[in-house]
Every structure is written in C-alpha cells, then in structure tokens.
Amino acid sequence: MSPGPARMPLTPRQAQALTAAADGASLRTVAERLGTTIQQVASLLSRAYQRLDVTYLPRDQRRSAAVRTAVRRGLITDPAQRKESTTP
C-alpha cells in the first residue's frame, strides 16, 4: 500500500461515509445510517478511496485498506475503539 501524504483530508461527508462503512455494512445500510441514497454513498466512498490512494487494490480490499489508512492518518476514529467505548 502506498503511504501517501501524512494527511490527505477527506471531506466531512466522505469521512462520515467511511466511518459508517467501516464495520463492513452494505451500501444500503450505510445509506440508511446517513439518510441518503446508495448512489451517493458509493460516490462518497469512491472519492474517499481516491484521496486515500487505495484505488489500485482489488475491489474487495479497498474498503478495509481505506479504513486502515484513514485511521492511521487520524482522519477517522478506529472502529475497534468505537465498539469498545459503546460496550457496557
């Protein structure tokens, strides 16, 4: 994976979409979470993948690579930490 710049910012909506998709949710589920359309979510994630330089990866690896890259760069919170903070 290309390291890319230390911080290649995502738009707030791209970060929101990637965060909502980080747990492996379907595009439909992410769209419902964000109150938008599947097409809009797909577009947001696609642009986020470009900004995070993971588009060269096979399709089935892009989302997890994008999440890892965004977490490492401090652009989104780690999904594992969010789950721990919500567990009683």
Gaussian input, Z-matrix of N, CA and C with variables (Angstrom, degrees):
# hf/3-21g

backbone

0 1
 N
 C     1     B1
 C     2     B2     1     A1
 N     3     B3     2     A2     1     D1
 C     4     B4     3     A3     2     D2
 C     5     B5     4     A4     3     D3
 N     6     B6     5     A5     4     D4
 C     7     B7     6     A6     5     D5
 C     8     B8     7     A7     6     D6
 N     9     B9     8     A8     7     D7
 C    10    B10     9     A9     8     D8
 C    11    B11    10    A10     9     D9
 N    12    B12    11    A11    10    D10
 C    13    B13    12    A12    11    D11
 C    14    B14    13    A13    12    D12
 N    15    B15    14    A14    13    D13
 C    16    B16    15    A15    14    D14
 C    17    B17    16    A16    15    D15
 N    18    B18    17    A17    16    D16
 C    19    B19    18    A18    17    D17
 C    20    B20    19    A19    18    D18
 N    21    B21    20    A20    19    D19
 C    22    B22    21    A21    20    D20
 C    23    B23    22    A22    21    D21
 N    24    B24    23    A23    22    D22
 C    25    B25    24    A24    23    D23
 C    26    B26    25    A25    24    D24
 N    27    B27    26    A26    25    D25
 C    28    B28    27    A27    26    D26
 C    29    B29    28    A28    27    D27
 N    30    B30    29    A29    28    D28
 C    31    B31    30    A30    29    D29
 C    32    B32    31    A31    30    D30
 N    33    B33    32    A32    31    D31
 C    34    B34    33    A33    32    D32
 C    35    B35    34    A34    33    D33
 N    36    B36    35    A35    34    D34
 C    37    B37    36    A36    35    D35
 C    38    B38    37    A37    36    D36
 N    39    B39    38    A38    37    D37
 C    40    B40    39    A39    38    D38
 C    41    B41    40    A40    39    D39
 N    42    B42    41    A41    40    D40
 C    43    B43    42    A42    41    D41
 C    44    B44    43    A43    42    D42
 N    45    B45    44    A44    43    D43
 C    46    B46    45    A45    44    D44
 C    47    B47    46    A46    45    D45
 N    48    B48    47    A47    46    D46
 C    49    B49    48    A48    47    D47
 C    50    B50    49    A49    48    D48
 N    51    B51    50    A50    49    D49
 C    52    B52    51    A51    50    D50
 C    53    B53    52    A52    51    D51
 N    54    B54    53    A53    52    D52
 C    55    B55    54    A54    53    D53
 C    56    B56    55    A55    54    D54
 N    57    B57    56    A56    55    D55
 C    58    B58    57    A57    56    D56
 C    59    B59    58    A58    57    D57
 N    60    B60    59    A59    58    D58
 C    61    B61    60    A60    59    D59
 C    62    B62    61    A61    60    D60
 N    63    B63    62    A62    61    D61
 C    64    B64    63    A63    62    D62
 C    65    B65    64    A64    63    D63
 N    66    B66    65    A65    64    D64
 C    67    B67    66    A66    65    D65
 C    68    B68    67    A67    66    D66
 N    69    B69    68    A68    67    D67
 C    70    B70    69    A69    68    D68
 C    71    B71    70    A70    69    D69
 N    72    B72    71    A71    70    D70
 C    73    B73    72    A72    71    D71
 C    74    B74    73    A73    72    D72
 N    75    B75    74    A74    73    D73
 C    76    B76    75    A75    74    D74
 C    77    B77    76    A76    75    D75
 N    78    B78    77    A77    76    D76
 C    79    B79    78    A78    77    D77
 C    80    B80    79    A79    78    D78
 N    81    B81    80    A80    79    D79
 C    82    B82    81    A81    80    D80
 C    83    B83    82    A82    81    D81
 N    84    B84    83    A83    82    D82
 C    85    B85    84    A84    83    D83
 C    86    B86    85    A85    84    D84
 N    87    B87    86    A86    85    D85
 C    88    B88    87    A87    86    D86
 C    89    B89    88    A88    87    D87
 N    90    B90    89    A89    88    D88
 C    91    B91    90    A90    89    D89
 C    92    B92    91    A91    90    D90
 N    93    B93    92    A92    91    D91
 C    94    B94    93    A93    92    D92
 C    95    B95    94    A94    93    D93
 N    96    B96    95    A95    94    D94
 C    97    B97    96    A96    95    D95
 C    98    B98    97    A97    96    D96
 N    99    B99    98    A98    97    D97
 C   100   B100    99    A99    98    D98
 C   101   B101   100   A100    99    D99
 N   102   B102   101   A101   100   D100
 C   103   B103   102   A102   101   D101
 C   104   B104   103   A103   102   D102
 N   105   B105   104   A104   103   D103
 C   106   B106   105   A105   104   D104
 C   107   B107   106   A106   105   D105
 N   108   B108   107   A107   106   D106
 C   109   B109   108   A108   107   D107
 C   110   B110   109   A109   108   D108
 N   111   B111   110   A110   109   D109
 C   112   B112   111   A111   110   D110
 C   113   B113   112   A112   111   D111
 N   114   B114   113   A113   112   D112
 C   115   B115   114   A114   113   D113
 C   116   B116   115   A115   114   D114
 N   117   B117   116   A116   115   D115
 C   118   B118   117   A117   116   D116
 C   119   B119   118   A118   117   D117
 N   120   B120   119   A119   118   D118
 C   121   B121   120   A120   119   D119
 C   122   B122   121   A121   120   D120
 N   123   B123   122   A122   121   D121
 C   124   B124   123   A123   122   D122
 C   125   B125   124   A124   123   D123
 N   126   B126   125   A125   124   D124
 C   127   B127   126   A126   125   D125
 C   128   B128   127   A127   126   D126
 N   129   B129   128   A128   127   D127
 C   130   B130   129   A129   128   D128
 C   131   B131   130   A130   129   D129
 N   132   B132   131   A131   130   D130
 C   133   B133   132   A132   131   D131
 C   134   B134   133   A133   132   D132
 N   135   B135   134   A134   133   D133
 C   136   B136   135   A135   134   D134
 C   137   B137   136   A136   135   D135
 N   138   B138   137   A137   136   D136
 C   139   B139   138   A138   137   D137
 C   140   B140   139   A139   138   D138
 N   141   B141   140   A140   139   D139
 C   142   B142   141   A141   140   D140
 C   143   B143   142   A142   141   D141
 N   144   B144   143   A143   142   D142
 C   145   B145   144   A144   143   D143
 C   146   B146   145   A145   144   D144
 N   147   B147   146   A146   145   D145
 C   148   B148   147   A147   146   D146
 C   149   B149   148   A148   147   D147
 N   150   B150   149   A149   148   D148
 C   151   B151   150   A150   149   D149
 C   152   B152   151   A151   150   D150
 N   153   B153   152   A152   151   D151
 C   154   B154   153   A153   152   D152
 C   155   B155   154   A154   153   D153
 N   156   B156   155   A155   154   D154
 C   157   B157   156   A156   155   D155
 C   158   B158   157   A157   156   D156
 N   159   B159   158   A158   157   D157
 C   160   B160   159   A159   158   D158
 C   161   B161   160   A160   159   D159
 N   162   B162   161   A161   160   D160
 C   163   B163   162   A162   161   D161
 C   164   B164   163   A163   162   D162
 N   165   B165   164   A164   163   D163
 C   166   B166   165   A165   164   D164
 C   167   B167   166   A166   165   D165
 N   168   B168   167   A167   166   D166
 C   169   B169   168   A168   167   D167
 C   170   B170   169   A169   168   D168
 N   171   B171   170   A170   169   D169
 C   172   B172   171   A171   170   D170
 C   173   B173   172   A172   171   D171
 N   174   B174   173   A173   172   D172
 C   175   B175   174   A174   173   D173
 C   176   B176   175   A175   174   D174
 N   177   B177   176   A176   175   D175
 C   178   B178   177   A177   176   D176
 C   179   B179   178   A178   177   D177
 N   180   B180   179   A179   178   D178
 C   181   B181   180   A180   179   D179
 C   182   B182   181   A181   180   D180
 N   183   B183   182   A182   181   D181
 C   184   B184   183   A183   182   D182
 C   185   B185   184   A184   183   D183
 N   186   B186   185   A185   184   D184
 C   187   B187   186   A186   185   D185
 C   188   B188   187   A187   186   D186
 N   189   B189   188   A188   187   D187
 C   190   B190   189   A189   188   D188
 C   191   B191   190   A190   189   D189
 N   192   B192   191   A191   190   D190
 C   193   B193   192   A192   191   D191
 C   194   B194   193   A193   192   D192
 N   195   B195   194   A194   193   D193
 C   196   B196   195   A195   194   D194
 C   197   B197   196   A196   195   D195
 N   198   B198   197   A197   196   D196
 C   199   B199   198   A198   197   D197
 C   200   B200   199   A199   198   D198
 N   201   B201   200   A200   199   D199
 C   202   B202   201   A201   200   D200
 C   203   B203   202   A202   201   D201
 N   204   B204   203   A203   202   D202
 C   205   B205   204   A204   203   D203
 C   206   B206   205   A205   204   D204
 N   207   B207   206   A206   205   D205
 C   208   B208   207   A207   206   D206
 C   209   B209   208   A208   207   D207
 N   210   B210   209   A209   208   D208
 C   211   B211   210   A210   209   D209
 C   212   B212   211   A211   210   D210
 N   213   B213   212   A212   211   D211
 C   214   B214   213   A213   212   D212
 C   215   B215   214   A214   213   D213
 N   216   B216   215   A215   214   D214
 C   217   B217   216   A216   215   D215
 C   218   B218   217   A217   216   D216
 N   219   B219   218   A218   217   D217
 C   220   B220   219   A219   218   D218
 C   221   B221   220   A220   219   D219
 N   222   B222   221   A221   220   D220
 C   223   B223   222   A222   221   D221
 C   224   B224   223   A223   222   D222
 N   225   B225   224   A224   223   D223
 C   226   B226   225   A225   224   D224
 C   227   B227   226   A226   225   D225
 N   228   B228   227   A227   226   D226
 C   229   B229   228   A228   227   D227
 C   230   B230   229   A229   228   D228
 N   231   B231   230   A230   229   D229
 C   232   B232   231   A231   230   D230
 C   233   B233   232   A232   231   D231
 N   234   B234   233   A233   232   D232
 C   235   B235   234   A234   233   D233
 C   236   B236   235   A235   234   D234
 N   237   B237   236   A236   235   D235
 C   238   B238   237   A237   236   D236
 C   239   B239   238   A238   237   D237
 N   240   B240   239   A239   238   D238
 C   241   B241   240   A240   239   D239
 C   242   B242   241   A241   240   D240
 N   243   B243   242   A242   241   D241
 C   244   B244   243   A243   242   D242
 C   245   B245   244   A244   243   D243
 N   246   B246   245   A245   244   D244
 C   247   B247   246   A246   245   D245
 C   248   B248   247   A247   246   D246
 N   249   B249   248   A248   247   D247
 C   250   B250   249   A249   248   D248
 C   251   B251   250   A250   249   D249
 N   252   B252   251   A251   250   D250
 C   253   B253   252   A252   251   D251
 C   254   B254   253   A253   252   D252
 N   255   B255   254   A254   253   D253
 C   256   B256   255   A255   254   D254
 C   257   B257   256   A256   255   D255
 N   258   B258   257   A257   256   D256
 C   259   B259   258   A258   257   D257
 C   260   B260   259   A259   258   D258
 N   261   B261   260   A260   259   D259
 C   262   B262   261   A261   260   D260
 C   263   B263   262   A262   261   D261

   B1=1.4485
   B2=1.5119
   B3=1.2995
   B4=1.4531
   B5=1.5195
   B6=1.3413
   B7=1.4563
   B8=1.5207
   B9=1.3240
   B10=1.4559
   B11=1.5200
   B12=1.3190
   B13=1.4554
   B14=1.5253
   B15=1.3115
   B16=1.4631
   B17=1.5223
   B18=1.3178
   B19=1.4636
   B20=1.5214
   B21=1.2924
   B22=1.4522
   B23=1.5144
   B24=1.3188
   B25=1.4639
   B26=1.5212
   B27=1.2899
   B28=1.4533
   B29=1.5155
   B30=1.3228
   B31=1.4520
   B32=1.5252
   B33=1.3186
   B34=1.4690
   B35=1.5274
   B36=1.3136
   B37=1.4601
   B38=1.5308
   B39=1.3328
   B40=1.4566
   B41=1.5272
   B42=1.3235
   B43=1.4662
   B44=1.5222
   B45=1.3191
   B46=1.4659
   B47=1.5341
   B48=1.3293
   B49=1.4642
   B50=1.5276
   B51=1.3336
   B52=1.4612
   B53=1.5266
   B54=1.3110
   B55=1.4616
   B56=1.5223
   B57=1.3345
   B58=1.4638
   B59=1.5273
   B60=1.3328
   B61=1.4649
   B62=1.5269
   B63=1.3172
   B64=1.4657
   B65=1.5209
   B66=1.3151
   B67=1.4706
   B68=1.5220
   B69=1.3383
   B70=1.4578
   B71=1.5176
   B72=1.3230
   B73=1.4659
   B74=1.5268
   B75=1.3091
   B76=1.4639
   B77=1.5234
   B78=1.3268
   B79=1.4634
   B80=1.5291
   B81=1.3244
   B82=1.4658
   B83=1.5354
   B84=1.3185
   B85=1.4635
   B86=1.5211
   B87=1.3269
   B88=1.4640
   B89=1.5273
   B90=1.3280
   B91=1.4616
   B92=1.5261
   B93=1.3185
   B94=1.4637
   B95=1.5242
   B96=1.3176
   B97=1.4699
   B98=1.5281
   B99=1.3452
   B100=1.4610
   B101=1.5228
   B102=1.3264
   B103=1.4664
   B104=1.5120
   B105=1.3395
   B106=1.4552
   B107=1.5284
   B108=1.3245
   B109=1.4593
   B110=1.5271
   B111=1.3163
   B112=1.4603
   B113=1.5287
   B114=1.3189
   B115=1.4599
   B116=1.5326
   B117=1.3224
   B118=1.4599
   B119=1.5270
   B120=1.3162
   B121=1.4663
   B122=1.5287
   B123=1.3209
   B124=1.4606
   B125=1.5274
   B126=1.3107
   B127=1.4634
   B128=1.5279
   B129=1.3233
   B130=1.4674
   B131=1.5251
   B132=1.3277
   B133=1.4612
   B134=1.5229
   B135=1.3166
   B136=1.4547
   B137=1.5276
   B138=1.3225
   B139=1.4727
   B140=1.5176
   B141=1.3265
   B142=1.4721
   B143=1.5241
   B144=1.3212
   B145=1.4569
   B146=1.5337
   B147=1.3315
   B148=1.4599
   B149=1.5247
   B150=1.3082
   B151=1.4641
   B152=1.5197
   B153=1.3169
   B154=1.4618
   B155=1.5262
   B156=1.3274
   B157=1.4582
   B158=1.5282
   B159=1.3251
   B160=1.4661
   B161=1.5269
   B162=1.3141
   B163=1.4647
   B164=1.5217
   B165=1.3316
   B166=1.4601
   B167=1.5298
   B168=1.3271
   B169=1.4632
   B170=1.5259
   B171=1.3361
   B172=1.4634
   B173=1.5323
   B174=1.2899
   B175=1.4674
   B176=1.5291
   B177=1.3317
   B178=1.4645
   B179=1.5291
   B180=1.3278
   B181=1.4665
   B182=1.5204
   B183=1.3181
   B184=1.4687
   B185=1.5224
   B186=1.3301
   B187=1.4580
   B188=1.5216
   B189=1.3274
   B190=1.4653
   B191=1.5284
   B192=1.3281
   B193=1.4650
   B194=1.5227
   B195=1.3302
   B196=1.4621
   B197=1.5233
   B198=1.3225
   B199=1.4691
   B200=1.5235
   B201=1.3300
   B202=1.4737
   B203=1.5270
   B204=1.3332
   B205=1.4622
   B206=1.5237
   B207=1.3194
   B208=1.4624
   B209=1.5261
   B210=1.3229
   B211=1.4686
   B212=1.5264
   B213=1.3247
   B214=1.4671
   B215=1.5259
   B216=1.3266
   B217=1.4600
   B218=1.5303
   B219=1.3200
   B220=1.4576
   B221=1.5153
   B222=1.3354
   B223=1.4600
   B224=1.5222
   B225=1.3330
   B226=1.4671
   B227=1.5245
   B228=1.3221
   B229=1.4562
   B230=1.5195
   B231=1.3065
   B232=1.4565
   B233=1.5256
   B234=1.3444
   B235=1.4693
   B236=1.5242
   B237=1.3271
   B238=1.4682
   B239=1.5235
   B240=1.3030
   B241=1.4655
   B242=1.5201
   B243=1.3275
   B244=1.4707
   B245=1.5201
   B246=1.3440
   B247=1.4626
   B248=1.5218
   B249=1.3446
   B250=1.4617
   B251=1.5146
   B252=1.3420
   B253=1.4657
   B254=1.5291
   B255=1.3350
   B256=1.4646
   B257=1.5223
   B258=1.3383
   B259=1.4660
   B260=1.5163
   B261=1.3764
   B262=1.4717
   B263=1.5000
   A1=108.31
   A2=117.34
   A3=122.83
   A4=109.87
   A5=118.42
   A6=119.46
   A7=112.88
   A8=118.49
   A9=121.10
   A10=111.44
   A11=116.78
   A12=120.50
   A13=110.81
   A14=116.27
   A15=120.34
   A16=111.22
   A17=117.14
   A18=120.53
   A19=108.53
   A20=116.49
   A21=120.49
   A22=104.20
   A23=116.59
   A24=119.78
   A25=113.96
   A26=112.96
   A27=121.69
   A28=107.08
   A29=116.65
   A30=118.25
   A31=107.11
   A32=117.89
   A33=118.75
   A34=112.49
   A35=117.77
   A36=120.70
   A37=111.32
   A38=118.15
   A39=120.60
   A40=110.15
   A41=116.99
   A42=120.89
   A43=110.43
   A44=116.29
   A45=121.11
   A46=110.31
   A47=116.63
   A48=120.90
   A49=110.76
   A50=117.30
   A51=120.12
   A52=110.66
   A53=117.06
   A54=121.01
   A55=110.57
   A56=116.82
   A57=121.02
   A58=111.54
   A59=116.78
   A60=121.24
   A61=112.84
   A62=117.10
   A63=121.45
   A64=113.73
   A65=117.39
   A66=120.06
   A67=112.34
   A68=116.97
   A69=120.54
   A70=114.04
   A71=117.33
   A72=121.58
   A73=110.79
   A74=116.00
   A75=121.24
   A76=109.65
   A77=115.68
   A78=119.48
   A79=110.56
   A80=116.59
   A81=120.72
   A82=110.28
   A83=116.87
   A84=121.04
   A85=110.74
   A86=116.96
   A87=120.31
   A88=110.08
   A89=116.48
   A90=120.31
   A91=110.72
   A92=117.06
   A93=120.69
   A94=110.56
   A95=117.18
   A96=121.24
   A97=111.74
   A98=115.32
   A99=119.99
   A100=113.25
   A101=116.53
   A102=119.66
   A103=112.81
   A104=115.97
   A105=120.65
   A106=109.05
   A107=116.64
   A108=120.72
   A109=111.56
   A110=115.37
   A111=121.55
   A112=109.61
   A113=116.78
   A114=121.00
   A115=110.93
   A116=117.02
   A117=120.39
   A118=110.49
   A119=117.53
   A120=121.44
   A121=109.63
   A122=117.30
   A123=120.77
   A124=110.64
   A125=116.85
   A126=121.32
   A127=111.33
   A128=116.86
   A129=120.71
   A130=110.91
   A131=116.52
   A132=119.93
   A133=111.04
   A134=117.43
   A135=121.18
   A136=110.85
   A137=116.20
   A138=119.99
   A139=111.35
   A140=116.76
   A141=120.11
   A142=109.90
   A143=117.68
   A144=121.35
   A145=110.38
   A146=116.26
   A147=120.24
   A148=110.41
   A149=116.92
   A150=120.53
   A151=112.13
   A152=116.85
   A153=121.20
   A154=112.54
   A155=116.32
   A156=123.69
   A157=112.75
   A158=116.11
   A159=120.14
   A160=112.10
   A161=117.16
   A162=120.26
   A163=112.85
   A164=118.48
   A165=121.40
   A166=111.84
   A167=116.52
   A168=120.76
   A169=111.27
   A170=117.48
   A171=119.20
   A172=110.00
   A173=115.95
   A174=122.58
   A175=113.11
   A176=117.39
   A177=120.00
   A178=113.43
   A179=117.86
   A180=121.44
   A181=113.44
   A182=117.42
   A183=120.62
   A184=114.10
   A185=117.08
   A186=119.00
   A187=111.50
   A188=117.02
   A189=119.02
   A190=110.97
   A191=117.36
   A192=120.46
   A193=110.73
   A194=116.69
   A195=120.46
   A196=111.04
   A197=116.73
   A198=120.50
   A199=109.43
   A200=117.15
   A201=120.28
   A202=111.49
   A203=116.22
   A204=121.05
   A205=110.94
   A206=116.71
   A207=120.67
   A208=111.71
   A209=117.10
   A210=120.82
   A211=109.27
   A212=116.06
   A213=120.76
   A214=111.56
   A215=116.83
   A216=121.07
   A217=112.96
   A218=116.49
   A219=119.85
   A220=114.46
   A221=116.88
   A222=121.07
   A223=112.58
   A224=116.69
   A225=122.24
   A226=107.85
   A227=116.35
   A228=119.54
   A229=110.34
   A230=115.48
   A231=122.38
   A232=109.34
   A233=118.47
   A234=120.48
   A235=112.49
   A236=117.66
   A237=121.01
   A238=110.51
   A239=118.23
   A240=121.61
   A241=111.00
   A242=117.04
   A243=119.31
   A244=110.28
   A245=117.32
   A246=120.56
   A247=110.70
   A248=116.92
   A249=120.99
   A250=111.26
   A251=116.91
   A252=119.70
   A253=112.42
   A254=117.63
   A255=120.05
   A256=112.47
   A257=116.39
   A258=120.32
   A259=109.45
   A260=117.97
   A261=119.25
   A262=113.66
   D1=133.63
   D2=177.91
   D3=-70.45
   D4=130.36
   D5=-177.36
   D6=-67.77
   D7=-34.56
   D8=179.53
   D9=64.24
   D10=-177.30
   D11=179.03
   D12=-64.06
   D13=155.17
   D14=-179.13
   D15=-56.64
   D16=-41.11
   D17=178.07
   D18=-137.69
   D19=107.68
   D20=171.76
   D21=-108.58
   D22=97.41
   D23=-170.22
   D24=-59.35
   D25=144.97
   D26=170.13
   D27=-97.35
   D28=155.58
   D29=171.40
   D30=-68.16
   D31=158.11
   D32=177.89
   D33=-55.22
   D34=-38.96
   D35=-178.40
   D36=-71.27
   D37=-36.55
   D38=176.10
   D39=-64.29
   D40=-42.92
   D41=177.77
   D42=-62.57
   D43=-40.35
   D44=179.20
   D45=-63.48
   D46=-43.96
   D47=-179.99
   D48=-65.74
   D49=-43.06
   D50=-179.95
   D51=-66.29
   D52=-38.90
   D53=177.07
   D54=-62.91
   D55=-43.77
   D56=-179.83
   D57=-67.61
   D58=-27.04
   D59=-178.36
   D60=-92.87
   D61=-6.39
   D62=-172.19
   D63=-62.38
   D64=-25.21
   D65=-178.83
   D66=-87.57
   D67=8.91
   D68=178.17
   D69=87.42
   D70=11.50
   D71=-179.67
   D72=-61.09
   D73=151.14
   D74=177.06
   D75=-69.33
   D76=163.06
   D77=177.33
   D78=-59.42
   D79=-37.90
   D80=178.99
   D81=-61.26
   D82=-45.31
   D83=-179.55
   D84=-65.08
   D85=-42.90
   D86=178.16
   D87=-62.43
   D88=-42.09
   D89=178.61
   D90=-60.54
   D91=-41.76
   D92=178.05
   D93=-64.76
   D94=-42.03
   D95=179.02
   D96=-60.90
   D97=-37.45
   D98=-176.72
   D99=-93.58
   D100=-7.99
   D101=-178.96
   D102=68.41
   D103=41.75
   D104=-179.25
   D105=-139.47
   D106=-169.01
   D107=-177.69
   D108=-94.64
   D109=160.45
   D110=176.36
   D111=-60.79
   D112=-40.73
   D113=-179.27
   D114=-62.96
   D115=-40.20
   D116=179.14
   D117=-66.02
   D118=-41.52
   D119=178.53
   D120=-63.26
   D121=-45.84
   D122=179.28
   D123=-58.71
   D124=-41.34
   D125=179.05
   D126=-66.61
   D127=-44.07
   D128=179.17
   D129=-61.42
   D130=-45.08
   D131=-179.71
   D132=-66.81
   D133=-40.52
   D134=179.31
   D135=-59.85
   D136=-45.04
   D137=178.67
   D138=-67.13
   D139=-36.15
   D140=176.97
   D141=-64.07
   D142=-40.93
   D143=178.80
   D144=-61.11
   D145=-39.86
   D146=178.13
   D147=-63.94
   D148=-46.45
   D149=-178.84
   D150=-65.57
   D151=-29.74
   D152=179.97
   D153=-92.38
   D154=1.52
   D155=176.14
   D156=57.66
   D157=50.07
   D158=176.26
   D159=-120.15
   D160=10.61
   D161=-176.59
   D162=-70.13
   D163=-17.18
   D164=179.64
   D165=-75.75
   D166=-15.82
   D167=-178.70
   D168=-76.43
   D169=157.31
   D170=174.12
   D171=-58.59
   D172=147.73
   D173=-174.82
   D174=-49.73
   D175=-41.15
   D176=-175.91
   D177=-74.49
   D178=-4.39
   D179=179.36
   D180=-109.90
   D181=-11.20
   D182=-172.76
   D183=-63.86
   D184=-45.23
   D185=-175.11
   D186=-62.65
   D187=-48.30
   D188=-178.59
   D189=-65.85
   D190=-37.26
   D191=177.23
   D192=-65.56
   D193=-40.13
   D194=178.45
   D195=-64.46
   D196=-41.68
   D197=178.77
   D198=-62.99
   D199=-48.50
   D200=179.64
   D201=-58.12
   D202=-44.92
   D203=-179.05
   D204=-64.89
   D205=-44.87
   D206=-179.38
   D207=-64.87
   D208=-38.92
   D209=177.56
   D210=-65.49
   D211=-47.04
   D212=-179.03
   D213=-59.42
   D214=-36.42
   D215=-179.39
   D216=-86.21
   D217=-1.11
   D218=178.44
   D219=76.66
   D220=22.04
   D221=-177.68
   D222=-87.68
   D223=-27.02
   D224=174.31
   D225=-138.99
   D226=162.56
   D227=176.91
   D228=-81.71
   D229=152.20
   D230=-179.82
   D231=-65.69
   D232=124.78
   D233=179.81
   D234=-56.25
   D235=-34.95
   D236=179.60
   D237=-64.16
   D238=-37.72
   D239=178.42
   D240=-69.54
   D241=-36.54
   D242=178.60
   D243=-64.47
   D244=-40.74
   D245=179.77
   D246=-65.06
   D247=-41.58
   D248=179.72
   D249=-63.48
   D250=-38.12
   D251=-177.42
   D252=-73.81
   D253=-19.26
   D254=179.72
   D255=-97.58
   D256=-8.53
   D257=179.07
   D258=-80.64
   D259=129.94
   D260=-178.04
   D261=-68.40

